[in-house]
Amino acid sequence: MTKIELIATATFGLESVVAYEVKSLGYEDVKVENGRVTFVADELAVCRGNLWLRTADRVLIKMGEFRASTFEELFQQTKALPWPDWLPENAHFPVEGKSIKSQLHSVPDCQAIVKKAVVEKMKQVYKKEWFDETGPRYTIEVALLKDMATLTIDTSGAGLHKRGYRKLSSRAPIKETLAAGLISIARWYPDRVLLDPGCGSGTIPIEAALIGHNLAPGLGRTFAAESWPVIPETLWLKARQEALDLADREAKLRIYGTDIDKEVLSLARYHARQAGVENSIHFQQVPVAKVRSKQKYGFIITNPPYGERLGEAREVEKLYREMGETYTHHFDTWSCFVITSYSQFEKLFGRPADKKRKLYNGRVECQYYQYLGPRPPRPKPNQEPATNSPE
């Protein structure tokens, strides 16, 4: 197999989490930058990366990177790249683009230049003047940042947050990739109880169940590169079989999702069935102020409303006070993790967070407030760890 440079794109704030996932797949040559993690691997890594990366947005093939402050530089250096190594004669290759703080600020012009350069390169190799583009899709992107152009091909197709289980959506759902990131940052382990007291359509509990069962998040969907001749079907079959072999469907998990909205809980149960984890999550209709548990040393991880809509501020402030009182009086041995854009959250919750981390939910800048509870006592020698029954 040939060595290729891959980019796993990431939401700002999750780059280190994505890098950890890449390394966990066995790839060591990893470089972390704003919004992306670059690593060197082989064709099999395209399959494994798409199937396994829980917090990355996409897996891209990095074709080249160079300085370009004129259209001529962009054209000639794009043309010099080995496009026919990846694109077959019938490839469908639309070009997308973005430009930030660069002299070549017209994105449509940059897209047109890159398209023309790729066509000229294809002409040289395939000895023809016209390409019908009736074959597999190879989405090319030209990204310009401070006059540095990065040329990539997207292997994922739909974003990796689209696992395939969420057919329906509630108001303002959290992306699956961000939900998985929140769980990773919290350092939740499957032997500990997890509760989302405002679970909405169930994304955080479902992502936790996928992690707990070691289920590859991409198993239920397809990817753009699955139709590419350059990546043999045998590699995809190998990667999928590996994922199936590593799944632990017998793991005993204690994951709970509660919400005040009966209708949204029906969506959560539907999504859990679609994801194949319905037996690992207990959903219940309970308001935040009345959430209780007999279990100790658990994790609360939640994405409550932010109060950004007109007239919602008072309701959200009341909710945050209730969250703080419930946590303080009934979950004092638990760790609590809350993501919100509401700047006065700590004041309403009743105490400053032990840690904070800036993250983005879509385009909304948020803080991830982390309240760290005590560690559970270690079991005595020759003593089995205590198991708690759910209420």
N, C-alpha and C positions, 0 to 999 in steps of 0.2 A: 504494500500500500504506500501511496505517496504522502509526504508530509505537507499539510496545508495549514494556513493560518485562519482561525475561526474567531468570530466575535460573538459573545453572548451579551446582548444589549440588556440594560437594567434601568429600572426606575431610580432616580437620584436618591441616594441614601441606602440602597440595597446592594451596591456594588460588592461590598465585602462578603455579603451573604451568598451572592452568585458565585464569587470566586471560591468560597468554601465548597459549594456544591460541585463546581468544576473539578477541584482537587479531589473531592470524594469519589469522583468517577475515575480517578487514577491519572489525571493529566496534571503534570507538574510545572510545565513551562507557561506560567500564568502571569499576566500583567493587568493591573487594575487601573482604570482611568475613569474620569467622570462619565457616567452613563453607559459604560461598557467594560467587559472583561475579555481580554484577548488571550488566546492560548493556541499552541501548536499541537496538532494531532493528525489523525488520518481520516479516511472516509467513514469508518465505523463510528467515529466520534460525532459525525453529523447525525447519525441515527440515534445514538445513545444520548446525545445532548438534547435533542428534541423530545425524546421520550421521558427523560429523567429530570431536567432542570425545572425546579418548582417555582423559582422566583425570577428567572430571566424572561424577557419579553419576546426575544427572537434569537435564532442562531443564524449568523451570516457568514458567508465565505468572504474573507478579505482578499480582494483581487489586487489592490495596490494602494499606496499612499504617497503623495507627492505635493510639492508646492506648486500652485497655479494661480497667478494673478492676472493672466490674460487668457482669452478664449483659445488662442493658438497653443499655449502651454497645456491647457486642459485637453484639447483635441489630440495633440501629438502624444502626450503621455498616456492618455486613455487608450489610444490606438496601439501603443506598444505592449499592452497587457495581453496575456494569453487567453483571450475570450473563447476561442474554439476548443480549448482543452475542456471547457465545461459546457458550452452551448452547442448542441447539434445543429445540423443544417436547417431543421424545421422549428427551431426554438422560438417561442413567443417571449420576447424580452422587452417589456415596458420599462421605462426609466422614471424613477422618482427622484426627488431632490430636496435639499434644504441648504440654506446658506446663512451663516452667522458671522458677523464682523469680518466680512471678506469683500475684496474689491469686486469679485464676480457675484454681485448681489441679486441678479435677475435669475431666479430659479428656473423659469421656463426656458430661458436661453441656455443655461447650463445643461438642462435635460436634453435639449435638442442637439447640443454639441456632443454630448456623451453618446447619444443614440447614433449619430452620424459616424463617430469614431469607431464604435463597435461594429457597425455595418461595414465600414471600410476594411476592418481587420478580417471580418467574416468573408468578404469578397476575395481577399488574398488567399485564403486557405481553401475555400469551397469552390473557387473559380466560377462564380455566377454573379449576376448583377442584381437579382431580386430575391427576396426571402419572404415566403408566404406567412411565416409565423403561425403555423397551424398545430404545432407540437406542444410539448410541456412548457409550463410557465417558469421563467427565470426572471424574477423582479430584480432589476439593477437599481442601486441607489448611489447617487453622487452626493456626498455630504461635505460641505465646505465650512471650515472653522478657522478663522484668522488666516485665510489664504492657503490652508492645508486641505487638500482634497483626499477623501477616502472613498474608494470605489468598492462596493460589495454586491453580492448576490444573496438574496433571501432564501434560505432553505426551509423555512417554517410554513410559509403561507399565512393562514390566520394566526394572530398573536397567540403565544403559548398560554395566555390566561384562559383561552377557550378550550377547556378540558373536554367538553362534550357532554357534561352532565347538567349544565344549567340551561335548560331550554326556555324557561320562563324567568322573569326578573321582577323584583320588588323595587320600590323607590330607592334610588341611590345605593345600589349594591356595591360592595367592595370587590375589587378585582381579585381573582383567585391567586394570582402571583403575589400581590401585596399581602393577602391573608396568610399565605404560606411564609412570607417574610416576617410578619409579626410573630408567628409561632416560633420561627427559628431564632429571632432576636431574644425572645423570652426564654430560650433554652428549655423548652418543655420536653420532657421525656415521656414515652408512652406508658411507663409504669405509674405515672402521676395523673391525678384527676384533672380534667380541664372543663371549665364552664364559660360559656358566652351568655351573659344575662341580657343581651339585646341582639339575639342571633339573626334577626331578620330572615332572609331566605336561606340561611344555613351555611354560608360560605366558610366561615372560620371553623366550625365544628367538622365540616366535611373535609376540609384540607387537613385538619388534625388527624382525622381517621385515615386518610390516605397515607399520611406520614407514619401513623401507628402501625398500619398493616404493610408498610414498605411497598406500597403500590405506586408504580411509575405513573405520574399524572397524565402523560400523553398516550397511555394505552388505549384509550377509547376514541381516538381520532386519527386522522391522516395528516400528512405533511407534504408541502410542495415538492420536496426533493425525492419523494417516493416514486415519482414518475420520471426521474432523470436517468437516462441510460448510463451515465458515468458512475452512478452509485448502484451496484448490482442489487437485485431484489434479495439475494442471499444474505446481504449485510443487514437489511431491514428485518428479515426473518430471524437472524441470529440475535439481533438486539431485542426484538420483541420476546423471543423465547427466554433470553436471559432475564428480562423483566418479570416474566411469568414465573420463572424458577425462583426468583428472589422474593416474591410476594409471601407475606406471612398472614394468611387470612384467619388463622386460628388465634391470633393475638387477642388477649382480653383487655379491652379498653374501657375507660370510664370517662366518657365525653358527654357533656350535657349542653343543650341549647334551650334557653327560655326567652320568651317575648310576650308582650302584652297583647299582641295582634294575632288573633286566631287564624285569619286568612293567610298571613305571611308564613305562619308555622306550617300550614298545609303545603306551601311552596317548598319550605325547608325539607319536609318529609319526602316530597316528590323528588327533589334534587338528590337527597341521600340515597333513594332507591336507584336513581339513574347512575349514581356513582358506585353503586354496589356496596355501600357501607351503612345501609339503614339499620342493621342489627347492632351496630357499634355506637350509635348515638341515641340518647334519650331526649326528645323534645317535649317541652311542657309550657302551657300558657300560664305565666306568672309575671306580675309586675315587678320591677326591680326592687322596690321597697320590701317585697315579701319573699325574695329569693333566699333560701336557706339550704344548708347541707350539713349532714352529720360527719362528713369526711374532713380530714385534716390535710394540711400541707399541699393544697391544690393550686391551680393556676386559673385566674380570671383573665381572659383575653377578649377584648371587645372593641367594636367600632360603633359608638353611639351616634345619634344625630348631632350635627354640628350647629344647628340653629342659624343657618345661613339664609333661609327663606324668611320673607317678611312675616312678622308676627309669631315666629317660633322661638324667639330668644327666651321668653319667660318660661315656656315649657321645658326648654333645654336646661336652663338654670335650675329649675326644680328637680329635673332628672339627675343632674350632676350632684346636687346636695344629697339626694336619696342614695345615689351610688356610694358617696363617701360615708354616709351614716351606716349603710348596710355592710360595707367592707370593714369599717372600724369595729362595729359591734358584733358581727356574726362571722367574719372571715379573717380574723386577726392572725391566723397561722398561714394564710394564703399569700401568694404573690399576685399582684394586680397590674395589668397592662392595658392602657387605654389610648387609642389614637383619636385625636380631634384637632380641629383648626381653631377651636374656641380659646382665646388667649387668657381668659380668666378661669380656666378649668381648675387649676390647683387651689385657688382661693375658694371656689365653690365646693370642691371635693373635701377640703378641710385640712390639707397638709401638702407640703411641697413634695414633689417626686424625688426618689432616690437617684434616678437617672432620667435624662430626656434625650430624644434623638429626632432630628428633623427628617421627615419623610414627606412624600407627595402622594396623595390619594387622587389619582387623575392629575388635574392641574392645580389642585388645592394644596397649599403648603400647610402641613400639619406638624404637631409634635406627638411623639410616642412617649407617653408618661409611664414610667416604670417604678412600681412600688414593690420592693423586694421583701418577701416574708422570710421567716426562719427556715433553716434547713431541717428536714425531718430527722429524728434520731436514728442512728444506725442500729440495726437489729443486733442483739447479743449473739455471741458465738453459738452455733448449733440451734439458733432460733429462727424459725421461718418468718419472713417479713409479714407484717399484719396486712390483711386484706379487708377493705371496707365494702359493705354492701350498699348499693344506692338506696336512697330513700324511696 
